[in-house]
Amino acid sequence: MLIGKIEQEISKLIARLSDIISSSKKPLIVFKGVDRMLLEEYQAQYFCQGMDTFPIDKADFNECSRRILGKATNILELTEPFYWMFFEEFLLVKDTLDLFFDLHIITNNLYNGFYPVDNHLSDPKSSYQEIFLEDDQSINNNTSSENILNIYGGMTYSAATDSYYVRPHEYESNSARYHDLFDFGNYDKAQVFSLETSDVSQSFELFDDETAFLDLIHYVLHRQGKQTIEVALADERLSPNLTYRLGLIKWLSGEEISFIQRQEEQKNEPISNSQEYLRYLEKYWGYTSFKNLEMYKDIRQGDKTIDLVSQEKIIDTIVSQACNALDEADFRDVYITSSTGSGKSIMFQIPALYLSNKYPDKKPLTLIISPLIGLMNDQVDSLSARGIKSAKSVHSNLTPQKREEIIQSVVNGEVDMLYLSPETLQNRSDIKTLIGERQVGLVIIDEAHIVTTWGKKLQSRLLVPRDLSG
């Protein structure tokens, strides 16, 4: 049902464009994020027919570009009323085609930057692992990887559906006209969610990671008949983009798909592990209760209303997501921002101790990436003074002998928290040279600017612990 509706919308779009297309140039429609199967009706108008542009990693870009431009320069021989190509093909000669054609770039607005890989790569799994999970120095400089990086700026993978998605490089032109694939008006929240409850077909938790919404799209595209989908909002609010796209799915389905919103949990819900967290707090820090932190309610929406959030609630959130990962269930990252002196360190140190005690056989290790040697030493010394001897740091100021002693104690399971600088992590080609076969329970980035400063250089290093944690 949904596929049929999408095909109808493509036909309507092409008909709609024919009414506004300039008569001075032949129209060229560029489809971004549209499945090849949906365009079978228009094979006669496919501009790159027989040019071997796909799969991207196997294509001869020089030859493909030559043939595309050769065909474009012989425009008088083109007899179809319009032609079309994929966005990936367009990127090969993007700065020249507007000389010959009236360009219309059509974006599949069901998606948001990442699109199904379709048959555009010969081996998506290998491409993802060898190019987008490696740092710049580790990528093989061959034609295959160069082709992919010239076309795609990112790639992601959903384990839930075993599906790969690609993000093409952006292109902006004053001469091209841009259109959404689906001519759809905005839905407000009241129109998206049904008030009537019925048997739920599937549930999805939506948050900032686009993969969750990609899983939802995959689900609705592969199901028939009426579906009631329960949606939980991890950030407690529905962004305008999510509202729009949920409404679009509902509209495309002809109301066969309905959404209900899972009610958010009460903020004061009892925490099941509260006594254990308090035991660690009192034993090592001497306090009998956690303090509340002042945090903005939703800074992304410009809402600077202050909420009070307990340290204990944050600790429990971190623990629950780490336990999900260690138990091989779905999990998500946790981002925390709070003022200096608010006690952020306790909020990952207590989870580290808790996880080590909960999983004695796995002995999960907590890695803390910290930018300053002085800060690392202060925290390790402070923990040691409180009786926590299982925290160590590895950095460039250590003697080779001391560094090897600490690494050996990590490998032996004597260390629960290991502080590392970004440089130390970057200089190791394999995390196992630091931690051996230890399983990682948490990776803490203790200062957000590490991510923005080091970026992709740390990406592959930080993804290895996720693999080790199962």
C-alpha positions in Angstrom: 0.0 0.0 0.0 2.7 2.5 1.0 5.0 1.6 -2.0 2.0 2.1 -4.4 1.3 5.5 -2.9 4.9 6.5 -3.3 4.9 5.5 -6.9 1.7 7.6 -7.4 3.4 10.6 -5.8 6.4 10.3 -8.1 4.1 10.3 -11.2 2.2 13.3 -9.8 5.5 15.1 -9.2 6.7 14.6 -12.7 3.4 15.8 -14.1 3.5 18.8 -11.8 7.0 19.7 -12.9 6.0 19.5 -16.5 3.8 22.6 -15.9 6.6 24.7 -14.5 9.6 23.5 -16.6 11.4 26.1 -18.6 10.9 25.8 -22.4 14.4 27.2 -23.1 16.2 24.1 -21.8 15.4 20.4 -21.7 14.6 19.4 -18.1 16.9 17.1 -16.1 15.4 15.7 -12.9 17.9 14.6 -10.2 16.5 12.1 -7.7 18.1 12.1 -4.2 17.3 9.1 -1.9 14.7 7.5 -4.3 14.8 3.7 -4.8 15.6 2.6 -8.4 12.6 0.2 -8.4 10.2 3.1 -8.0 11.4 4.6 -11.3 11.1 1.6 -13.5 8.2 3.3 -15.4 10.7 5.9 -16.6 13.6 3.8 -17.8 13.4 5.4 -21.3 14.2 8.8 -19.7 17.1 7.5 -17.6 20.0 9.7 -18.7 22.8 7.3 -17.6 21.4 4.2 -19.1 24.3 1.7 -19.9 27.0 4.0 -18.4 28.0 1.6 -15.5 27.8 4.3 -12.9 26.8 1.8 -10.2 27.9 0.3 -7.9 29.8 3.5 -7.0 32.9 1.7 -5.7 33.3 -0.2 -8.9 32.7 2.6 -11.4 35.3 4.3 -13.5 34.5 7.9 -12.6 36.6 9.4 -15.4 34.8 7.3 -18.0 31.4 7.9 -16.5 31.9 11.7 -16.4 33.2 11.6 -20.0 30.1 9.7 -21.2 27.6 11.9 -19.3 29.1 15.1 -20.6 29.3 13.6 -24.1 25.6 12.9 -24.1 24.8 16.3 -22.6 26.7 18.1 -25.4 24.7 16.2 -28.0 21.5 17.5 -26.5 19.8 17.9 -29.9 19.8 14.1 -30.2 17.9 13.7 -27.0 14.3 13.1 -28.0 12.5 12.4 -24.7 10.6 15.3 -23.1 12.7 15.1 -20.0 15.5 13.0 -18.5 16.5 12.0 -15.0 19.4 10.6 -13.1 20.4 9.8 -9.5 22.0 12.4 -7.3 25.2 10.3 -7.0 25.5 10.4 -10.8 24.8 14.1 -10.8 27.7 14.8 -8.3 30.2 13.5 -10.9 29.6 16.5 -13.2 27.5 18.8 -11.0 29.1 22.1 -12.1 28.5 21.6 -15.8 25.0 20.1 -16.4 23.2 23.4 -15.7 24.8 24.7 -19.0 22.7 22.2 -20.9 19.6 21.4 -18.8 16.9 23.0 -16.6 17.9 21.3 -13.3 15.3 20.0 -10.8 16.7 18.3 -7.7 14.1 16.1 -6.0 14.8 15.1 -2.3 13.0 12.2 -0.7 11.7 14.1 2.3 10.6 10.9 4.1 14.2 10.7 5.1 16.5 13.2 6.8 20.0 13.1 5.2 20.6 9.4 5.3 19.0 7.2 2.6 18.9 3.4 2.0 22.0 2.3 0.2 19.9 0.5 -2.5 22.3 -1.1 -4.9 24.7 1.8 -5.0 27.5 0.0 -3.3 28.7 -3.5 -4.1 29.5 -4.5 -0.5 27.9 -2.0 2.0 29.2 -3.9 5.0 32.9 -3.7 4.0 32.5 -0.1 2.9 31.1 0.9 6.2 33.7 -1.0 8.3 36.7 -0.1 6.2 36.0 3.5 5.4 33.5 5.0 7.9 34.7 3.2 11.0 38.4 3.9 10.4 40.3 7.1 11.0 41.8 9.1 8.1 45.2 7.4 8.4 43.8 3.9 8.3 41.7 4.2 5.1 43.1 2.5 2.1 43.8 5.0 -0.6 42.4 3.0 -3.5 39.9 3.8 -6.2 37.0 2.1 -4.4 37.4 4.2 -1.2 38.1 7.4 -3.1 34.9 6.9 -5.2 32.8 6.4 -2.1 34.3 9.4 -0.2 33.8 11.6 -3.2 30.1 10.9 -3.2 29.2 10.1 0.4 30.0 12.1 3.5 28.7 9.6 5.9 27.2 6.1 6.4 25.3 4.4 9.2 24.1 0.9 10.0 21.0 -0.4 11.8 21.6 -3.7 13.6 17.8 -4.0 14.2 17.1 -4.3 10.5 20.6 -5.2 9.2 20.4 -2.2 6.8 22.9 0.3 5.7 22.3 4.0 4.9 24.4 6.6 3.1 24.5 10.4 3.3 25.5 12.0 0.0 27.5 15.2 0.0 25.5 18.4 -0.1 25.1 20.4 -3.2 23.8 24.0 -3.6 23.3 25.8 -6.8 21.6 29.0 -7.7 20.6 27.6 -11.1 19.0 24.4 -9.8 15.5 24.3 -8.4 14.8 22.1 -5.4 11.6 20.2 -4.6 10.4 17.7 -2.0 9.4 14.3 -3.4 6.1 14.5 -1.5 4.0 17.6 -1.7 2.7 17.4 1.9 1.3 20.0 4.3 2.4 20.2 7.9 0.7 18.0 10.5 0.5 19.3 14.0 1.0 16.9 17.0 -2.8 16.5 17.5 -3.1 15.2 13.9 -0.2 12.8 14.2 -1.2 10.9 17.3 -4.5 9.0 17.7 -6.4 9.4 20.9 -8.0 6.0 20.5 -6.0 3.1 21.9 -5.8 -0.2 20.1 -3.5 -3.2 19.9 0.0 -2.0 19.3 1.8 -3.6 16.3 5.2 -2.3 17.1 6.9 0.2 19.4 9.8 2.7 18.6 11.8 5.0 20.8 12.8 8.1 18.9 15.7 10.3 19.9 18.4 12.3 18.3 20.0 9.3 16.6 18.5 9.1 13.1 18.8 5.3 13.1 15.7 4.9 15.3 13.6 6.7 12.7 15.2 4.7 9.9 14.1 1.6 11.6 10.5 2.9 11.8 10.5 3.7 8.1 11.9 0.2 7.3 9.1 -1.3 9.4 6.2 0.5 7.7 7.7 -0.1 4.2 7.7 -3.8 4.8 4.3 -4.3 6.4 0.8 -4.7 4.9 -2.6 -3.7 6.3 -3.5 -1.5 9.3 -0.7 -0.8 11.8 -0.8 0.9 15.2 2.6 2.1 16.1 3.6 3.2 19.6 6.1 6.0 19.7 8.2 7.0 22.8 10.0 10.2 22.7 13.4 10.0 24.5 13.7 13.8 24.9 10.1 14.1 26.1 9.3 16.5 23.3 8.6 16.0 19.6 10.7 18.1 17.3 9.0 19.8 14.3 11.0 17.5 12.0 9.7 14.3 13.7 6.2 15.7 13.7 6.3 16.3 10.0 7.8 12.9 9.1 5.4 10.9 11.2 2.6 12.9 9.7 4.0 12.1 6.2 4.0 8.4 6.9 0.4 8.6 8.1 -0.6 10.5 5.0 1.2 8.2 2.6 -0.4 5.2 4.2 -3.9 6.6 3.6 -4.5 6.5 7.4 -3.8 2.8 7.5 -0.9 3.6 9.8 -1.7 5.3 13.1 0.5 6.5 15.9 -0.1 6.6 19.6 2.3 8.3 22.0 3.6 6.4 25.0 3.1 8.5 28.1 6.4 9.7 29.5 7.5 8.4 32.8 7.1 10.4 35.9 10.3 12.2 36.8 10.0 11.1 40.5 9.6 7.4 39.7 11.4 5.3 42.3 14.9 4.1 41.3 15.2 0.4 41.9 19.0 0.5 42.6 18.8 3.6 44.8 20.1 1.9 48.0 23.2 0.6 46.2 24.0 4.0 44.7 23.6 5.5 48.1 25.8 2.9 49.7 28.7 3.8 47.4 28.0 7.5 47.9 28.1 7.2 51.7 31.0 4.7 51.8 33.4 6.7 49.6 32.2 10.3 49.6 30.6 10.5 53.0 27.2 11.8 51.9 23.8 10.3 52.7 21.9 11.8 49.8 22.4 13.0 46.2 22.0 16.6 45.3 19.8 18.1 42.6 21.4 19.9 39.7 20.0 22.9 37.9 19.6 22.2 34.2 17.9 23.9 31.3 14.6 22.2 30.5 15.2 22.2 26.7 18.0 24.5 25.5 17.7 23.2 21.9 14.3 24.7 21.7 15.4 28.0 23.3 13.6 27.0 26.5 15.8 28.3 29.4 13.4 27.2 32.1 15.4 25.6 34.9 14.6 22.0 35.9 16.0 20.2 39.0 17.5 16.8 38.1 18.9 14.5 40.8 22.4 13.1 40.4 20.9 9.8 41.2 18.6 9.9 38.2 21.5 10.6 35.9 23.5 7.8 37.5 20.6 5.4 37.0 20.2 6.4 33.4 23.9 5.8 32.7 23.8 2.4 34.5 20.6 1.2 32.7 22.0 2.0 29.3 25.4 0.3 30.1 23.5 -2.7 31.4 21.6 -2.9 28.2 24.8 -2.9 26.2 26.4 -5.5 28.4 23.3 -7.7 28.2 23.3 -7.3 24.4 20.1 -5.3 24.3 19.5 -1.9 22.5 21.1 1.0 24.2 21.8 4.7 23.6 24.4 7.3 24.5 23.8 9.7 27.4 24.8 13.4 27.1 25.1 15.5 30.3 26.0 19.1 30.6 26.2 20.9 33.9 28.1 23.7 35.6 31.6 23.3 37.0 31.6 21.8 40.6 28.2 20.2 40.2 29.5 16.7 40.8 29.6 15.3 37.3 32.5 13.0 38.1 30.5 11.1 40.7 27.9 10.5 38.0 30.2 8.2 36.1 32.4 7.0 38.9 29.5 5.4 40.8 28.3 3.6 37.7 31.8 2.3 37.1 31.9 0.8 40.6 28.3 -0.5 40.3 29.0 -2.3 37.0 32.1 -3.9 38.2 30.2 -5.3 41.2 27.1 -6.4 39.2 29.2 -8.2 36.5 32.0 -9.9 38.5 32.7 -12.4 35.7 32.9 -9.8 32.9 34.6 -7.1 35.1 33.6 -4.4 32.7 36.1 -1.6 32.4 35.2 2.1 32.3 37.3 4.3 30.0 37.4 8.0 30.8 38.8 10.2 28.0 40.1 13.4 29.6 42.0 16.2 28.0 44.5 17.2 30.8 47.1 15.1 32.6 46.7 17.2 35.7 43.0 16.7 35.8 43.4 12.9 35.3 46.0 12.7 38.1 43.8 14.8 40.5 40.8 12.5 40.0 42.8 9.3 40.4 44.5 10.7 43.5 41.2 11.8 44.9 39.6 8.4 44.4 42.6 6.7 45.9 42.4 8.9 49.0 38.7 7.9 49.3 39.7 4.2 49.3 39.1 3.5 45.7 42.3 1.9 44.5 40.9 0.6 41.2 41.3 3.8 39.2 44.5 4.5 37.1 45.6 6.7 34.3 47.9 6.2 31.3 49.6 9.3 29.8 52.8 10.5 28.3 54.4 11.6 31.6 54.6 8.1 32.9 57.9 6.1 32.7 57.8 3.1 30.4 58.0 0.8 33.4 55.2 2.5 35.3 53.0 2.5 32.1 53.5 -1.2 31.6 52.7 -1.9 35.3 49.4 -0.1 35.0 48.5 -1.8 31.7 49.2 -5.1 33.2 47.0 -4.3 36.2 44.2 -3.4 33.7 44.6 -6.7 31.8 44.5 -8.6 35.1 41.2 -7.0 36.1 42.5 -5.0 38.9 41.4 -1.6 37.4 37.8 -0.5 37.1 38.4 3.0 35.8 41.1 3.9 33.3 41.8 7.5 32.5 43.3 8.2 29.1 44.1 11.3 27.1 42.9 11.6 23.5 46.5 11.5 22.4 47.1 8.2 24.2 44.0 6.7 22.6 44.9 8.0 19.2 48.4 6.7 19.2 47.3 3.1 19.8 46.3 1.3 16.6 44.5 -1.3 18.7 42.7 -0.7 22.0 43.8 -4.2 23.1 47.4 -3.0 23.6 46.0 -1.0 26.5 43.3 -3.2 28.0 44.0 -6.7 26.6 40.8 -8.8 26.5 38.9 -6.7 29.0 35.3 -6.0 28.2 34.3 -2.3 28.2 31.2 -1.2 30.1 31.4 2.5 29.7 33.2 5.1 27.6 33.2 8.5 29.2 34.1 11.7 27.3 34.9 14.0 30.2 34.7 17.3 28.3 32.5 17.8 25.3 35.2 19.8 23.3 37.2 16.5 22.9 34.6 15.4 20.4 34.6 18.6 18.4 38.4 19.0 18.5 39.4 15.4 17.8 36.4 14.3 15.8 36.9 11.5 13.3 40.5 10.8 14.6 39.0 9.2 17.7 35.9 7.7 16.0 37.4 4.3 15.2 39.1 4.1 18.6 35.9 4.9 20.5 33.9 2.4 18.4 36.2 -0.5 19.3 35.0 -0.6 23.0 31.4 -0.8 21.8 32.3 -3.9 19.8 34.1 -5.4 22.9 31.1 -4.8 25.0 29.0 -7.0 22.8 
